[in-house]
Amino acid sequence: MTPEELKSAISAVIAELNAAGLAITEPDTIVVERPKNRDHGDWASNIALQTAKRAGLKPRDLAEQIAERLRARSGIDAVDVAGPGFLNITLAADAAGRLAADIVAAGESYGTGDALAGHVVNMEFVSANPTGPLHLGHTRWAALGDAIARVLRAAGAEVASEYYINDAGSQMDTFANSVLARMHGRAVPEGGYPGQYVADIAEAIRAERPALAAAPEDEARAEVRDRAYALQMADIRSTLQDFGVHFDVWFSEASLHASGAIEKAVARLREQGHVYEDGGAVWLRTTTFGDDKDRVLIRADGQPTYFAADAAYYLDKKDRGFTEKIYLLGADHHGYIGRLKAIAAAAGDDPETNIEVLIGQLISINGAKLSKRAGNIIELRDLIDWLGADAVRYSLARTPADSPLTLDPEVLRSASNDNPVYYVQYAHARACSIERNAVTAGITTEAFDPAALTDPTETVLLAALADFPRVVAQAAQLREPHRIARYLESVAGLFHKWYDACRVTPRTDDEITPVHSSRLMLDRATATVLANGLGLLGVGAPERM
């Protein structure tokens, strides 16, 4: 019996009691959690404490009535009332064991749920300028952003992951001038983009279009800019693909300017009554909504600001039907929180529910070398080649985004229990090895008997596997995929203890019994949970190591 099934049983009991004359208002969320002391049972609930007052009852009296009806339900062995009205629930042995078969039957869908069903979310992350390769500063949100999107989908939300391409503004001209300089054998101009990658792009353009190198620079600049942009975006896309990061939408900032979306956004905000003019410029009165100062939308020279593009981009997301917009920004972007929320409020949205801004702290890697191509940064591609995508992604996913992080490459490259990703991946590989050996020995799950899983290590492991859907839902609601990583490490530890205590395959001369079949099912269930959890983090689940 899973926590969700237990919640359903409690909900059914509430309905029965109401039919019998009580007036219990069922809460939006029925809490079912592990008791701090496992001697108190498998699960605990405070449902009576949540609902007794409005029902006009003492919590303990209501708890006794709920407990009496729960005891009669299949799969529940005992229900005790503790303290002021807590319910401590012990599952029947076969009910706990049956979970293993349920997990195997569910397969890749185990852990998914509907906690966020009906939520329509746009998640924008990474969004690096297309003027250079992705580097260490982009790595954290590439890993965490993709993991959050996966977890939100697992919890039932409809999610579009989006990359905002900053392809408008002076940086694109600077990029084009840097490439042109390299094409003509000159150093990049002051303030330009250094690094071998600029020379490589120049050489690639020269090879594709030799005539550009001979043409006057003023005539060649526009095409060089377009080709350099395309080549750099191809590199960004390829790097993210190698890192296992997928984007549903690649949104061009330049399209906002070309389509007139910025002018339309200013007009819409003006209709809302929050735009004014001062000193020849057009302003948005963001201080009305808690920003530290009002923001310029259109400069006195008639040119839109980056803030105007931000406003138009927000309204575009709103028009595309995204009721929730999540922005994942770097450590130096705290100032953006107030202004983005002010845009939401000025657009008529609720800044507490329609927009969420997450800030990721800096990361560093001991001993990492600067990129030979870029010269002054640590490239993401180099990290993938050096440490592996799985090691980097898992290490970033297991730490809260708002905590500074230093990675130790010696640990991440080691095949030891000190390496968290190795520890979890090895547990999955070990489970697959156990299955191969069991099948070779002639064991199947046809004789599965859930009541046979009675060893204390089995009871604890089953309880942990049952908790996976709750962990996924909580990670999604809090935007904290590190909860899944830490959960997987706990499951891996419990799995290793179980395998040390319980044989899945019999000794050479021993007979195969339902115990062995049942343990094979538990092994498969554990492998399923480990693989599903790793998948939510964008990390592979190898069958051999």
C-alpha positions as CSV (number, residue, x, y, z in Angstrom):
1,M,0.0,0.0,0.0
2,T,1.5,3.3,-1.1
3,P,1.0,6.6,0.8
4,E,-1.4,7.7,-2.0
5,E,-3.5,4.6,-1.5
6,L,-3.5,5.2,2.3
7,K,-4.6,8.8,1.7
8,S,-7.4,7.5,-0.4
9,A,-8.4,5.1,2.4
10,I,-8.5,8.0,4.9
11,S,-10.5,10.0,2.4
12,A,-13.0,7.2,2.1
13,V,-13.3,6.9,5.9
14,I,-14.1,10.6,6.1
15,A,-16.8,10.2,3.5
16,E,-18.3,7.2,5.5
17,L,-18.3,9.3,8.7
18,N,-20.0,12.2,7.0
19,A,-22.6,9.8,5.7
20,A,-23.1,8.7,9.3
21,G,-23.9,12.2,10.4
22,L,-20.6,14.0,11.0
23,A,-19.5,17.1,9.2
24,I,-15.9,16.7,8.5
25,T,-14.3,19.1,6.0
26,E,-11.6,17.1,4.1
27,P,-8.4,19.2,3.8
28,D,-6.9,19.9,0.4
29,T,-4.0,17.7,1.4
30,I,-4.2,14.7,3.7
31,V,-0.8,14.3,5.4
32,V,0.6,10.8,5.5
33,E,4.3,10.6,6.6
34,R,6.8,8.4,8.2
35,P,6.7,8.5,12.0
36,K,10.0,9.6,13.6
37,N,10.1,6.3,15.5
38,R,9.5,3.4,13.3
39,D,8.3,1.4,16.3
40,H,5.2,3.5,16.1
41,G,4.2,2.0,12.8
42,D,4.7,2.4,9.1
43,W,2.9,5.7,8.6
44,A,1.4,8.5,10.6
45,S,-1.3,11.1,9.9
46,N,-2.6,14.2,11.7
47,I,-5.9,14.1,9.9
48,A,-7.9,14.3,13.1
49,L,-6.0,17.3,14.3
50,Q,-6.5,19.0,10.9
51,T,-10.3,18.5,10.9
52,A,-11.7,18.1,14.4
53,K,-12.3,21.7,15.3
54,R,-14.5,22.5,12.4
55,A,-16.3,19.2,12.9
56,G,-17.1,20.2,16.5
57,L,-15.2,17.3,18.0
58,K,-12.1,16.7,20.2
59,P,-9.2,15.6,18.0
60,R,-8.6,12.4,19.9
61,D,-12.3,11.4,19.8
62,L,-12.4,11.9,16.0
63,A,-9.1,10.0,15.7
64,E,-10.6,7.0,17.5
65,Q,-13.5,7.0,15.0
66,I,-11.2,7.2,12.0
67,A,-8.9,4.5,13.4
68,E,-11.8,2.1,14.0
69,R,-12.9,2.2,10.4
70,L,-9.3,2.1,9.0
71,R,-8.6,-1.1,11.0
72,A,-11.3,-2.8,9.0
73,R,-9.7,-2.0,5.7
74,S,-7.7,-4.5,3.7
75,G,-3.9,-4.1,3.9
76,I,-3.9,-2.4,7.3
77,D,-2.8,-4.4,10.3
78,A,-3.1,-1.9,13.1
79,V,-4.0,1.7,13.8
80,D,-3.1,3.3,17.1
81,V,-4.1,6.7,18.4
82,A,-1.3,8.6,20.0
83,G,-1.0,11.9,21.9
84,P,-3.7,14.5,21.2
85,G,-5.0,12.6,18.1
86,F,-2.2,11.3,15.8
87,L,-2.9,8.1,13.9
88,N,0.0,5.6,13.8
89,I,-0.7,3.0,11.0
90,T,0.9,-0.4,10.6
91,L,0.4,-2.1,7.3
92,A,-0.2,-5.8,6.9
93,A,2.9,-7.7,5.9
94,D,1.5,-8.7,2.5
95,A,0.3,-5.2,1.8
96,A,3.8,-3.8,2.4
97,G,5.3,-6.5,0.2
98,R,2.8,-6.2,-2.6
99,L,4.2,-2.7,-3.2
100,A,7.2,-4.4,-4.9
101,A,5.0,-5.9,-7.6
102,D,3.1,-2.7,-7.9
103,I,6.3,-0.7,-8.6
104,V,7.5,-3.2,-11.2
105,A,4.1,-3.2,-12.9
106,A,4.2,0.7,-13.0
107,G,7.7,0.7,-14.4
108,E,8.8,4.2,-15.6
109,S,5.5,5.7,-14.4
110,Y,6.2,4.9,-10.7
111,G,6.8,8.1,-8.8
112,T,4.7,10.3,-11.1
113,G,1.6,11.9,-9.8
114,D,-0.9,14.7,-10.1
115,A,0.2,17.0,-7.3
116,L,0.7,19.8,-9.9
117,A,-2.0,18.8,-12.4
118,G,-3.5,21.8,-14.1
119,H,-0.3,23.9,-13.6
120,V,0.9,25.4,-16.9
121,V,4.5,26.4,-16.5
122,N,7.1,28.2,-18.6
123,M,10.7,27.7,-17.3
124,E,13.4,29.9,-18.8
125,F,17.0,29.0,-17.9
126,V,20.6,29.2,-19.2
127,S,19.8,31.8,-21.9
128,A,23.5,32.6,-22.4
129,N,24.4,35.2,-25.0
130,P,25.1,33.6,-28.4
131,T,28.6,35.3,-28.5
132,G,30.6,32.5,-26.9
133,P,30.6,28.9,-25.6
134,L,28.7,27.8,-22.5
135,H,30.9,27.9,-19.4
136,L,31.0,27.0,-15.8
137,G,28.7,29.9,-14.9
138,H,25.9,28.4,-17.0
139,T,26.4,24.8,-15.9
140,R,24.4,25.0,-12.6
141,W,21.2,26.1,-14.1
142,A,21.6,23.9,-17.2
143,A,21.6,20.9,-14.8
144,L,19.1,22.1,-12.2
145,G,16.8,23.8,-14.7
146,D,16.4,20.6,-16.7
147,A,16.0,18.5,-13.6
148,I,13.3,20.9,-12.2
149,A,11.4,20.7,-15.5
150,R,11.5,16.9,-15.4
151,V,10.3,16.8,-11.8
152,L,7.5,19.3,-12.5
153,R,6.3,17.1,-15.4
154,A,6.5,14.0,-13.1
155,A,4.2,15.8,-10.7
156,G,1.6,16.4,-13.4
157,A,2.5,20.0,-14.5
158,E,2.5,21.0,-18.2
159,V,5.9,22.5,-18.7
160,A,7.7,24.2,-21.5
161,S,11.5,24.7,-21.0
162,E,12.7,27.7,-22.8
163,Y,16.0,29.3,-23.9
164,Y,15.9,33.1,-24.4
165,I,18.4,33.9,-27.0
166,N,19.9,37.4,-26.4
167,D,20.5,38.1,-30.0
168,A,19.6,41.8,-30.0
169,G,21.8,44.7,-28.9
170,S,25.3,45.9,-29.2
171,Q,26.9,42.6,-28.1
172,M,26.0,41.1,-31.4
173,D,27.8,43.9,-33.3
174,T,30.8,43.4,-31.0
175,F,30.8,39.7,-31.8
176,A,30.6,40.3,-35.5
177,N,33.5,42.9,-35.4
178,S,35.6,40.4,-33.4
179,V,35.0,37.7,-36.0
180,L,35.7,40.1,-38.9
181,A,39.0,41.1,-37.2
182,R,40.1,37.5,-37.0
183,M,39.1,36.9,-40.7
184,H,41.4,39.7,-41.6
185,G,44.3,38.6,-39.4
186,R,43.9,41.4,-36.8
187,A,43.5,41.2,-33.0
188,V,40.0,41.7,-31.8
189,P,39.1,45.3,-31.1
190,E,39.1,46.6,-27.6
191,G,36.1,45.3,-25.7
192,G,35.8,42.5,-28.2
193,Y,35.6,38.7,-27.7
194,P,38.9,37.0,-27.3
195,G,39.6,33.3,-27.5
196,Q,40.4,30.7,-30.1
197,Y,36.7,30.0,-30.7
198,V,36.4,33.4,-32.4
199,A,39.3,32.5,-34.7
200,D,37.7,29.1,-35.4
201,I,34.4,30.7,-36.3
202,A,36.2,33.2,-38.6
203,E,38.0,30.3,-40.3
204,A,34.7,28.3,-40.7
205,I,33.0,31.4,-42.3
206,R,36.0,31.9,-44.6
207,A,35.8,28.3,-45.7
208,E,32.0,28.5,-46.3
209,R,32.1,31.9,-48.0
210,P,35.6,32.8,-49.2
211,A,34.2,36.0,-50.9
212,L,33.4,37.5,-47.5
213,A,37.1,37.7,-46.6
214,A,37.7,39.8,-49.7
215,A,34.7,42.0,-49.5
216,P,34.7,45.4,-47.8
217,E,34.1,44.9,-44.1
218,D,31.1,47.2,-44.0
219,E,29.4,45.1,-46.8
220,A,30.4,41.8,-45.2
221,R,29.5,42.7,-41.6
222,A,25.8,41.7,-41.7
223,E,26.4,38.3,-43.2
224,V,29.3,37.6,-41.0
225,R,27.2,38.5,-38.0
226,D,24.4,36.1,-39.1
227,R,26.8,33.3,-39.9
228,A,28.8,33.7,-36.6
229,Y,25.6,33.7,-34.7
230,A,24.4,30.5,-36.4
231,L,27.7,28.7,-35.7
232,Q,27.8,29.8,-32.1
233,M,24.2,28.8,-31.5
234,A,24.9,25.4,-33.1
235,D,27.8,25.0,-30.6
236,I,25.5,25.9,-27.7
237,R,22.8,23.5,-28.8
238,S,25.3,20.7,-29.3
239,T,26.9,21.2,-25.9
240,L,23.5,21.2,-24.2
241,Q,22.5,18.1,-26.0
242,D,25.7,16.4,-24.9
243,F,24.8,17.5,-21.3
244,G,21.4,15.9,-21.7
245,V,19.5,19.2,-21.6
246,H,16.5,19.7,-23.8
247,F,14.6,22.9,-24.6
248,D,11.1,22.9,-26.0
249,V,11.4,26.5,-27.2
250,W,14.3,28.7,-28.4
251,F,13.0,32.2,-28.2
252,S,14.8,35.0,-30.1
253,E,15.0,38.4,-28.4
254,A,15.5,40.0,-31.8
255,S,12.0,38.7,-32.8
256,L,10.5,41.0,-30.1
257,H,12.0,44.0,-31.9
258,A,11.2,42.9,-35.4
259,S,7.6,42.0,-34.7
260,G,6.7,45.2,-32.9
261,A,6.1,43.3,-29.7
262,I,8.0,45.9,-27.6
263,E,5.9,48.8,-28.8
264,K,2.7,46.7,-28.2
265,A,3.9,45.8,-24.7
266,V,4.4,49.5,-23.8
267,A,1.0,50.3,-25.1
268,R,-0.6,47.5,-23.1
269,L,1.2,48.6,-19.9
270,R,0.1,52.2,-20.6
271,E,-3.5,51.0,-20.8
272,Q,-3.0,49.5,-17.3
273,G,-2.2,53.0,-16.1
274,H,1.4,52.3,-15.0
275,V,3.4,54.1,-17.8
276,Y,4.4,57.8,-17.7
277,E,6.8,60.1,-19.5
278,D,9.6,62.1,-17.9
279,G,12.6,63.8,-19.4
280,G,11.7,62.6,-22.9
281,A,11.8,59.0,-21.8
282,V,9.0,56.5,-21.2
283,W,8.9,54.9,-17.8
284,L,7.1,52.0,-16.0
285,R,6.1,52.9,-12.5
286,T,7.5,49.7,-10.9
287,T,7.9,51.3,-7.5
288,T,4.1,50.9,-7.1
289,F,4.8,47.2,-6.9
290,G,7.8,47.2,-4.6
291,D,10.7,47.8,-7.0
292,D,13.5,50.0,-5.7
293,K,13.1,52.5,-8.5
294,D,11.0,53.1,-11.6
295,R,12.4,51.6,-14.9
296,V,12.9,53.2,-18.3
297,L,11.1,51.4,-21.1
298,I,12.0,53.8,-24.0
299,R,15.0,56.1,-23.8
300,A,14.8,59.7,-24.7
301,D,16.4,58.9,-28.1
302,G,13.5,56.5,-28.8
303,Q,15.5,53.3,-28.3
304,P,13.9,50.6,-26.2
305,T,15.8,49.3,-23.1
306,Y,16.6,45.7,-22.2
307,F,13.8,46.2,-19.6
308,A,11.3,46.9,-22.3
309,A,12.3,43.6,-24.0
310,D,11.9,41.9,-20.6
311,A,8.4,43.3,-20.3
312,A,7.5,42.3,-23.9
313,Y,8.9,38.8,-23.3
314,Y,6.8,38.4,-20.1
315,L,3.7,39.5,-21.9
316,D,4.5,37.1,-24.7
317,K,4.6,34.2,-22.3
318,K,1.4,35.3,-20.7
319,D,-0.3,35.4,-24.2
320,R,1.0,31.9,-24.9
321,G,-1.1,30.7,-22.0
322,F,1.6,30.2,-19.3
323,T,-0.1,31.1,-16.0
324,E,3.2,30.4,-14.2
325,K,6.5,31.7,-15.4
326,I,9.7,30.5,-13.7
327,Y,13.0,32.4,-14.3
328,L,16.2,30.7,-13.3
329,L,18.9,33.4,-12.9
330,G,22.5,33.6,-11.9
331,A,24.0,34.8,-8.6
332,D,24.5,38.3,-9.9
333,H,20.9,38.8,-10.8
334,H,19.2,39.5,-7.4
335,G,18.2,42.9,-8.7
336,Y,16.1,41.3,-11.3
337,I,13.6,39.8,-8.8
338,G,11.9,43.1,-8.0
339,R,11.7,44.4,-11.5
340,L,10.4,41.1,-13.0
341,K,7.7,40.8,-10.3
342,A,6.8,44.4,-10.9
343,I,6.3,43.7,-14.6
344,A,4.0,40.8,-13.7
345,A,2.0,43.1,-11.3
346,A,1.8,45.9,-13.9
347,A,0.5,43.4,-16.4
348,G,-2.3,42.5,-14.1
349,D,-0.9,39.2,-12.8
350,D,-0.3,38.2,-9.2
351,P,3.5,38.3,-8.6
352,E,3.1,35.8,-5.8
353,T,1.6,33.1,-8.1
354,N,2.2,34.0,-11.7
355,I,6.0,34.5,-11.6
356,E,8.8,32.9,-9.7
357,V,12.5,33.9,-9.8
358,L,15.1,31.5,-8.6
359,I,18.7,32.5,-8.0
360,G,21.5,30.1,-8.3
361,Q,24.7,30.6,-6.4
362,L,28.2,30.3,-7.8
363,I,30.0,27.1,-8.3
364,S,33.7,26.3,-8.6
365,I,35.8,23.3,-9.4
366,N,39.1,22.6,-7.8
367,G,41.9,22.2,-10.4
368,A,39.8,23.1,-13.4
369,K,41.8,24.6,-16.3
370,L,40.7,27.6,-18.3
371,S,39.4,26.7,-21.8
372,K,42.0,26.6,-24.5
373,R,39.4,27.8,-27.0
374,A,37.9,30.6,-24.9
375,G,41.0,31.5,-23.0
376,N,39.4,33.0,-19.9
377,I,36.6,30.7,-18.9
378,I,36.0,27.0,-18.0
379,E,33.9,25.6,-20.7
380,L,31.0,23.3,-20.1
381,R,32.2,21.1,-23.0
382,D,35.5,20.7,-21.3
383,L,33.8,19.7,-18.0
384,I,31.8,17.0,-19.8
385,D,34.9,15.6,-21.4
386,W,36.9,15.8,-18.1
387,L,34.3,14.6,-15.5
388,G,31.4,13.2,-17.5
389,A,27.9,14.6,-17.9
390,D,26.5,12.3,-15.3
391,A,29.0,13.2,-12.6
392,V,28.6,16.9,-13.2
393,R,24.8,16.8,-13.4
394,Y,24.3,14.7,-10.3
395,S,26.7,16.7,-8.2
396,L,24.9,19.9,-9.1
397,A,21.5,18.4,-8.6
398,R,22.2,17.1,-5.1
399,T,22.9,20.6,-3.6
400,P,20.3,23.4,-3.2
401,A,20.6,26.1,-5.8
402,D,21.0,28.8,-3.2
403,S,24.1,27.2,-1.7
404,P,27.6,28.0,-3.0
405,L,29.3,24.8,-4.2
406,T,32.8,23.6,-4.8
407,L,33.2,20.4,-6.7
408,D,36.1,18.0,-6.1
409,P,37.1,16.4,-9.4
410,E,39.1,13.7,-7.7
411,V,36.0,12.5,-5.9
412,L,33.8,12.8,-9.0
413,R,36.3,10.7,-11.1
414,S,36.6,8.0,-8.4
415,A,34.9,4.7,-8.4
416,S,34.2,4.7,-4.6
417,N,31.4,5.3,-2.2
418,D,32.7,8.8,-1.6
419,N,31.5,9.7,-5.1
420,P,27.7,10.1,-4.7
421,V,26.8,9.5,-8.3
422,Y,28.9,6.4,-8.4
423,Y,27.3,5.2,-5.2
424,V,23.8,5.5,-6.6
425,Q,24.6,4.2,-10.1
426,Y,26.5,1.3,-8.7
427,A,23.4,0.3,-6.6
428,H,21.4,0.2,-9.9
429,A,24.1,-1.7,-11.7
430,R,24.3,-4.1,-8.7
431,A,20.5,-4.6,-8.8
432,C,20.7,-5.5,-12.5
433,S,23.6,-7.9,-11.8
434,I,21.5,-9.6,-9.1
435,E,18.7,-10.0,-11.6
436,R,21.0,-11.5,-14.2
437,N,22.4,-14.0,-11.7
438,A,18.9,-14.9,-10.5
439,V,17.5,-15.5,-14.0
440,T,20.6,-17.7,-14.7
441,A,19.8,-19.7,-11.6
442,G,16.3,-20.2,-12.9
443,I,14.4,-17.8,-10.5
444,T,11.3,-16.1,-11.8
445,T,8.8,-13.9,-10.1
446,E,5.9,-16.3,-10.8
447,A,5.9,-17.5,-7.2
448,F,6.0,-14.0,-5.7
449,D,4.6,-14.0,-2.2
450,P,4.4,-10.5,-0.7
451,A,4.1,-12.0,2.8
452,A,7.5,-13.5,2.4
453,L,9.3,-10.2,2.6
454,T,9.6,-10.1,6.3
455,D,13.2,-9.5,7.0
456,P,13.8,-6.1,8.8
457,T,15.9,-4.9,6.0
458,E,13.1,-5.7,3.6
459,T,10.6,-3.9,5.6
460,V,12.7,-0.7,5.8
461,L,13.6,-0.9,2.0
462,L,10.0,-1.3,1.1
463,A,9.0,1.7,3.2
464,A,11.6,3.8,1.5
465,L,10.4,2.7,-2.0
466,A,6.9,3.6,-1.0
467,D,8.0,7.1,-0.2
468,F,9.3,7.9,-3.7
469,P,6.1,9.5,-5.1
470,R,5.9,11.8,-2.1
471,V,9.5,12.8,-2.5
472,V,9.0,13.6,-6.2
473,A,5.9,15.6,-5.5
474,Q,7.6,17.6,-2.7
475,A,10.7,18.2,-4.9
476,A,8.4,19.6,-7.6
477,Q,6.4,21.8,-5.3
478,L,9.5,23.3,-3.7
479,R,11.6,23.3,-7.0
480,E,14.3,21.3,-5.1
481,P,15.6,18.3,-7.1
482,H,18.3,17.8,-4.5
483,R,15.6,16.0,-2.4
484,I,15.5,13.3,-5.0
485,A,19.3,12.9,-5.1
486,R,19.5,12.6,-1.3
487,Y,16.6,10.2,-1.4
488,L,18.3,8.0,-3.9
489,E,21.5,7.9,-1.8
490,S,19.4,6.7,1.1
491,V,17.7,4.0,-1.0
492,A,21.1,2.8,-2.3
493,G,22.3,2.5,1.3
494,L,19.2,0.5,2.3
495,F,19.5,-1.7,-0.8
496,H,23.1,-2.6,0.0
497,K,22.2,-3.5,3.6
498,W,19.3,-5.6,2.3
499,Y,21.5,-7.5,-0.1
500,D,24.1,-8.2,2.6
501,A,21.4,-9.7,4.8
502,C,19.1,-11.5,2.3
503,R,20.1,-13.9,-0.5
504,V,18.2,-13.5,-3.8
505,T,19.7,-16.7,-5.3
506,P,19.9,-19.9,-3.2
507,R,23.1,-21.5,-2.3
508,T,24.3,-24.2,-4.7
509,D,22.4,-27.1,-3.1
510,D,19.4,-25.2,-1.8
511,E,15.9,-25.3,-3.4
512,I,14.4,-22.3,-5.0
513,T,11.5,-21.1,-2.9
514,P,8.9,-18.3,-3.1
515,V,11.2,-16.2,-0.8
516,H,13.7,-16.1,-3.7
517,S,11.0,-15.1,-6.2
518,S,9.8,-12.4,-3.8
519,R,13.3,-11.0,-3.3
520,L,13.8,-10.9,-7.0
521,M,10.7,-8.8,-7.3
522,L,12.0,-6.5,-4.6
523,D,15.3,-6.2,-6.4
524,R,13.5,-5.2,-9.6
525,A,11.4,-2.7,-7.7
526,T,14.5,-1.1,-6.3
527,A,16.2,-0.9,-9.7
528,T,13.0,0.7,-11.0
529,V,13.0,3.4,-8.4
530,L,16.7,4.1,-8.8
531,A,16.4,4.4,-12.6
532,N,13.3,6.6,-12.4
533,G,15.0,8.9,-9.8
534,L,18.2,9.2,-11.8
535,G,16.2,9.9,-14.9
536,L,14.5,12.8,-13.2
537,L,17.9,14.2,-12.6
538,G,19.0,13.7,-16.2
539,V,21.5,11.0,-15.1
540,G,22.0,7.6,-16.6
541,A,21.2,4.3,-14.8
542,P,23.9,1.9,-16.1
543,E,23.2,-1.8,-15.9
544,R,26.9,-2.6,-15.7
545,M,29.8,-0.8,-14.1
